[in-house]
């Protein structure tokens, strides 16, 4: 229920975002007509269209995004016709082509005084919904990520529709105010004709802005009311950040959260023959959801490995459920290689189809579920931290199962490099995706989907923003360098900067050079970069590019230049 409210409030906030500006002229074009027959149908059409397109984009991949590009082109054409007929209504009668006739009907429906067309208003809303590109803030990002992970469902569409309905609500309020102003001006000044033509000019200007990508380029980089910060506060209030596990007081029983779901959906197993929940009965089980390119998962590994080794003779079975985030993580050979490199010897269930993830109704990486010897989930823990508390739960469940003389003490963090514990930096940049499906804060102008394009880095970058230079092809979950010499630049905050990278051709080595604030990294280099800033991409995994040894409170600019073509970049993470 809380997530439903959050989705609606996120949509309401779009009215104070610059991204809504290109939509406003389309909405105000009918401000002089009765709201019930004009404004309301238009807003309904806009909300339904956006929800449908967003749902397809979230669950359908790149083809849905490309299909929407054709829809946007058609919508731009129709709205341009609509604008021209507002400016010069006499032209509508002279145009006879079918598509022009449709635009003419919309224009007449919006401007004629003798009738109002509900169908025309809704058609205008459909076109507007195809053009609507709201800022991908924390709330919409949360909804789209959940849709991508959980798959198609009525809940997915409902959440996206509520987001669109929130935006429609704020637009409706704007229309109400605008209508009062319009009527007042018309009565006192008699300038209705000029107002109508001015609206036509504004619509044409909006069409041009959208066609040039200003709605997704410049406007998304401007924040008139700090909407991202407002949205993040709402996310934190409705869905608080992942907290550590609470350990019951001495003598207090651990709650029973339900039976352990089956493991039947695994697409494969590493380090063991296939396991089932029935075969695990009588053993205490720790089910750890992870994926090998997830920095948060990597930082928990020293503890999970330690528990598996420390308590294996006492009856603990650790199962690492590897649920991929990126396509390359579905490759069994990649997972096997990563597990070997990370020293993971306990059983790994390959959950490439998200069957186990959905059976547990899980939403996080990493996520730990503690199962007792009777096959019941007795506790869970999401995210990093709370390691001593988690080990206490393991010990309590083993004791309940009849184990005595358990090894004393706690597993300590022995991680180095990328698996070392996160810093205590007061602020750090958020996880940032480099593909168009979930990409945010991109400052190299409008992205061109699935086609090579030359990008450039702007003169200045805001904190937490990134840019490309050179010829790249931006896909749904990654950006691929087409020509040697391309760069990625990020203005980041935090101690560590990681980037998930991989060669597009198996076995190919991609050389790169790193600069921090225009200089060689020196002591600030990450584990995958030397002091001079040189490194090599050899496999699809997470690379630690920067580990600051000095001040981590100020933003720094990292520049990664690739000396060879064929690198794929997926996501930035920080620590």
N, C-alpha and C positions, 0 to 999 in steps of 0.2 A: 504494500500500500504506500509506504514512504517513497519508494522509487517512482511510483506513478505521480505523486505530488511533485517530486523533484523534476521529472520530465516536463510537467506542465509549467513549473516556475522557470525552468531553463528557457522554454519558448517565450514566455512573457518578457524575459530580459532582452530578447533580440531587438526590441523597439529602441533600446538605447545603444545599440551597436551600429557602427557605420555600415556593416554589411547589409543592413535592411534598407539603406538609402535608395538603391536602384529600384526597389519594389514600391516605394511610397508613391511615385507619380502614377503608376498603374492603379493603385488603390484609390488615390484622390481624383482620378479621372471621372469617377461616378459619384463624387461627393454631393452633387446637386440633385441626385435622384433618390427616391425612397429607399431606405436602408434594407427593408425586408425583401424587396424584389431585386435589388441591385448589389449593395454592399455585402449582405449576408451570403447570397449564392456565390459571389466571387470569392469570399473568404473560405467558404466550405470547399469550393473547387480547388483553391490553392492548398489548403491543408491536406485534403485527400491525395492530391497529386504528389506533394512533397513526401507524405508518408509512404506512398507506394514506391516512388523512385528511391527513397532512402532505404527502404526494406530490401529492394532488389540489389542495390549497391552493396549493402551489408552482407547479404547472403549469397549473391550471385557472382561476385568477383568482377573482373575487368570488363567483361562483355556488357554487363548492365550499365557501367559507367559510360562506355562508348555509345551504347544505345541512347543514353540520356543526352549525349552530345548532339546527336541528330535531332532529338526532340527540342533541345535548346535552340538549335539553328532555325527549326520551323517556327518555334514560338517567337524568336526575335523578328522573323520576317512578318508574321501576323501582327505583332505589336507595333512594328514600324508602320505597317499599313494603317493600323488603328490610329496612330499618332498623326500621320499625314492627313487623314480624313477629318481629324479634329481641327487641324490647322486650316485646311482647305476642304470643307465639306462638299463643295461642288464637284470635286474630283471623284468622289465615290460613285456618282451616277454615271461617269464615263468609263469606268473600269469594268470590264465584262469577263475577265478570266475567272475560273472557278475559285481559286484561292483568294483572289482579290475581292470577289463577291462576298466571301466569308468575312474577310476583314471589314468590308463595307457594312455588312449586317451588324457586326459588333459595334462599329462606329455609330451607326444609326440608332442601335439599341441604347448606346451610351449618351447620345446627344439629342435625339428627337424628343419633342415635348409631348407627343400624343400617346406614347406607349412605352412600357418597360419590359424588356425581355429577360426573364429569369435564365433561360438557356444561354443567351449571349453573355450575361454576367458570369455564369458559371464557366463558360468557355474562356472568358478572359482570366478567370481564376486559375484554370488549368494551365494556360500559357504562363501565367505568373509563377505558378508552382514549379514549372520546369526550369525557370530561370533563377529561382531562389537559391542562393548559395550562402547560407548563414555561416558566421564564424564558428569554426570547429573548436568550441571551448570545452572545458572539462565535462560539462553535462552531456552535450551531444556526443563527445568522444566516448564517454562511459556507455551510452546507449548503443552506439555503433559497434564498439568492441564486444559488448555482451551479445549483440545480435550475430556477429561473425563467429563467436565461439559456440553459442548455443544452437545455432541453426535456425531454420524457418519455424516460426510459431505465431500463434495469435497474439501472444504477449509481446513479441518483438514489434509487430505492427501497431499494437495498442500504445506502446511506449512512444514510438515515433509519431503516431498520430496525436498523442497528447502534447508532445513537443510542438508540433505544428499548430495544434489548437491553442496553445499558449501564445504563440506568435500572432495567430489570428485574433485572439482576444485583445492583445495590446493594439493591433492595427484597428480593430473595431472602435476602441476608445479614441484613437487618433482620428478616425473617420467622423465620429460623433462631434468632436471638437472642430474639425475641419469643416463639417457641414454648417455648423452654427456661424463660423467665420464667413463662409462662402455666401450664405443667405444674407447676412448683414451687409456684406460688400455689394451684393447684387441689388439690394433694396435701396441702399444709400447712394451708390455711385452709378448704377446701371451699366456695369462693365462685364456682364455675363459672357458676351461674345469674346472679349479679350481674355477673360479668365480661362475660357474653354481653349482658346488658342495657346495660351501660356502653358496649360497642362499638356497640350500636344507637343510643345517644344520640350518640356521636361521629360516626357515619355521618350521622345526621340533621343534626347541626351542620355537617358538611362539605357536605352538600347545600345547606343554607341559605347557607353561605359562597360556594359556587360560584354559586348562583342570584343572589346579591347582587353578584357580581363581585369578591369579596375575593381570589380566587385570582389574578386578573389585575390587580387594583388595588393594595390595600395590600401584599399579600404580595410582589408583584414589586418593590416599592420597598424592601423590607427585605432585607438581605444578612447572614445569620447567619454566613457563613464567607467573605465576599468572593469569591464564586464567579466573578464577572465577571473579577476580576483573575487568579484562578487559570486560568480558561479562556483568557484572553488570553495568559498565559505559555505555555500548551500550544500555542496557535496559533502563537506566535512560535518555539517550539522545533521543532515539526513542520514548519511552513511559515513560514520566516523572512520578515521584511519584505522587500519588493522592494528589491533592491540595484542599485547602478550596474553598468553593463557593464564587464567586465574586458577591458582592451586587451592583446592578446598582446605579448610582448617583441619588440624589434626583431629582424627576421629570422624570427620565428616566424609560420607561416602561419595564417590564419584558418581555423577548422574549417568543414566543410560540414555544415549541419544538415538538409539535405534540399532537394528541389525546391520552388520557389515554387508554392503551390496556385493553381488558376484563380480568376479574378475574375468568373466567369460568373453568379454569384448576385446581382449588384448589381441593385437595383430601379430604379436610375436613375443618371445621371451629371450633375455640375455642372462647369462650366468646361472641358469637353472632350467629344469624342465618346467612345462606349464604348471602353475599353481592354481588351486581353487580354494574358495573359502571353506569348503567342507574338509579338505585335506589339512587346512591350517587350524582346525578346531583343536583346542588344547594348548595352543601356542599364543603368546602375546605378539600382536602384529602392529607394526608402525607402517602405515601407508603414506608415502611421501610423494606428492605431485610435484614434478619439476620438469625443466627442459634445459638442455645444455647451453643455450645461448642466453639464458636469463641470469642477469647479474645477481639478483636477490637469491635465486636458487644456488648459484655458485658459492655465495658467501655462507649459506647454511650447510654446505657439504661437509666441512671439517667436523661438524657436530654429528650429522647423520652417520657419516662413516665411523666416527668414534663410538656411537651408541651400538651400531651393528657389530663392531668388533668386541666391545667391552661386554655385552650382554648376550652374545650368541650362544654361549654354553649354558646360560640360565634360561633359555627358552624364547628369546626375542627373535622374531623374524622381521627384517626391514625389507619392504618392497618399494622400490622406486618406480612410480608410475610416470613414464616419460610421455607427456602430452605435448605435442609440438605447437609452437606459435607460428613458425615459418615453414614453407614447403620443404626446404632442404632438411629440416629436422625429422621428416617422415622417413628418410632414407636410413635403413637399418645399419648400413655400413658406416654412415656418419655418426650415428648414435654409439655404435660399438667402438669406433675410434675415440670418440670423446670420453666414453666411460673408462676406457683403458688409460687415457691420458690423465684423467681426474682421479684415478685410483678407486673407482667404484666397483667393488667385487660382490656386493649383495645382489639379490634378484632384481631384475628390471623388467617391468611389463611395458611393452610398446603399445601405446594407446593412440595410434595415429588417426583413428576414426572417432575419437572423443567418446567412446562407449563407456569407459570406466569413469571418466570425468563427469559425464552426465548422470551416470548411475549414483555417484556420490553427491550430485547436485553441487559440484564444486565451482568456484569462481576465481580462484587465486593460484598464482605461482609465487613462492612455494606454499604448499598447504599440507599439514600433517594431521592424520587421523589415528587415534590411539584405540586399538581394538583389544578387548580382553580375551582370555582363554575360552570363553563361551561364545565368541563371535559377535560381541556387542561393541559398538562404538561408545567409548566412555568419555572422550574428550577430543578436542581439536585445537589446532593452532595455525594461524595464517600469518605469513610474512616472516621477516627476520626477528631476532631477539627472543627473549623468554626461554633461553636454552636450559638454564638450571631448573626452571619450573617444569619444562617438558621432560627432563630427565627424572625429576621427582615422580611424575605420572607414570613413566615407564617402570620405575622401581616399585611403585604401589601396585601396579597391575601384575608384575612378576611375583610380588609378595602374596597377592590374592590367589595366584595360581599355585601357591605352595612352595615357591622358591625361597631358600634361606641362604645366608652367608653371601649376599650379593657384593660385588666389588665396591669399595668405598670411593668417596670423592666424586668430582664432576669432570666430564670431558671438557678440556680447555681448547680454545681456538688455536689451532696450529697452522692456519691458512696464511699463505703468502701470495703476493701478486694480486691477481684479480679476485681470488677467493678470500683475501684478507677482509676483516671486518670493515664495515662502512665507517666513514668519518663522522664526527659530530658537528659538521658544518651547519651553521644556523639556517642557511639557504643553499639550495642546490637546484640545478636545472631539472626539469621533468623529463621522463623518458620521451624521446622524440623519434617518430617513425619517418623514414625517408621515402616511402611509397605514397601514392596519392590516396589510397584507401583510408589511411588514418594519419596522413601527414599534416602537421600544423607548423605555423611560424616560419614559413618558407618565404624568403625575401628576394628571390631571383626573378620576380615577375610571375605572371600566370604560368602554371605548369602545362605542358603539352603532353597529353596522355599517350603512352605506347608508341611514340614516334621520336626519332632523334631530333634534338633541338639544341641550339647554342644558348647557353646561359652565362650570365655575368654576375659578379659579386657587387652589391651596392657599395657606395663610399663608406657608409656606416651601417653597423648591425646593432640592433637592440639586444639586451640580455635575453638569452634563451631562444634566439633566432638563428637560423642557418641559411646558407646559400650554396649554390653550385656555380662553377665556372668551367667553361669548355662544353663539348658536345656530350650530352647525356640523353638516355631514354628513361623516362620515369614510368615505371609499371605500378601495379596496385600495391605490392608489398616491398618493392626495392627500386633503386635507381642504378642503372648500368652505364658505365663509362664507355663511349663509342670510340673515342680518340685519345691517344696518350697525351698526358699533360693536363688533364682535367683536375679540378680541385673541389674539395668540400671545406667550407668554412663555418665555424660555430662559435658564437659568443656565449661562453658557458660560465656557470657558477658551481663550485664544489671542489673537492680534492681530486677526484678521479674522473676521467672521461674515457668511456669505452665506446666502441663502434663495432657492430656486427657486420662482418665483411666475408666475402668469398669470391673465388674466381668463377667466371661463367663457364670456363672450360676446365674440366677435371685435370688435375696435374699441372696446370699452368701456374707459375709463380708471378705475382704482381708486385713490383717494387713501389715503395712510396717514401715520401720525405715529409716530416712534420716540423712545423714552426709554431712556437707559442709567443704571441705578441710580437711577431716578426723576427724572432731570434731562435737559434737552436735550443732544444729543450734542456740540455745539460742534465742537472740533477732532477729535473722535473719530468723526465721521460718515464713512460709506462713500461711494463714488462715486455711488451712486444715491439719496443722501439729502443734504439741505442741512444747514447748521449748526443750524437750528432743529428738525431731525428730520423734515422733510416730504419725501415722495416720491410717485411715481405708478407704478402697474403698468400698462403699456401693451401688453406682449407676454409670451409664455411664454418665460422665460429665467432665468438666474441673476442675482440682484440683490445687490450688495454693500451691506449694511446698516451694518456697523460696521468701522472701521479705527482701532484704539486708537493714540493718540499717546503715551500714558503707560505706566504699569505694566501689563505683559501676563502677569505671574506669578500674579495673583490672579483668582478668578472674578468675573464681572460679570453682572448681570441685564439683559437687553434685553427691552423690551416694545414690540410692534408693534401699533398699533391701526389698524384699517381703517375709514375713514369711509364707505365704500360697500360694499354687498353684492356677491357674485359673484366674489370672489377665490378662487383655488385655490392651496394651498401644497403643495409636494412634498417637499422635503428641505433640511436645514441642512448646510452644509459650513463648514470653518474653516481658518484658516491662521495 
